[in-house]
Amino acid sequence: MSDLYTISFPGTDYPPITLQPHQNLSEHLTIQNSPVLFGCRTGICGTCLVEVIGDIPAAKVDEQEVLDTLAPDRPNARLACQLDLTANVEICQLDR
């Protein structure tokens, strides 16, 4: 098991960032280092809706309710502010 995980942003000019496991992405991603925008940071506004490619835990009930509304047929859709970082992942902004 690695002590650090890499978050990359394919299709953008943003360089990958490296974080420790279970860190909250919304505390580390900014407009300067990622294409992901954040609003409430609590998982209710949907501003940080992204597609995640990688092995991460399933969404919790509250997040899943928001995802069912905003991206009902997108199985890789997640709210970046709610991700539990447990692996290297690729994150792409999701069009609504």
Beta strands, then each sheet from edge to edge (+ up, - down):
strand 1: 5-8
strand 2: 17-19
strand 3: 49-53
strand 4: 77-79
strand 5: 89-93
sheet 1: 2+ 1- 5- 3+ 4-
end
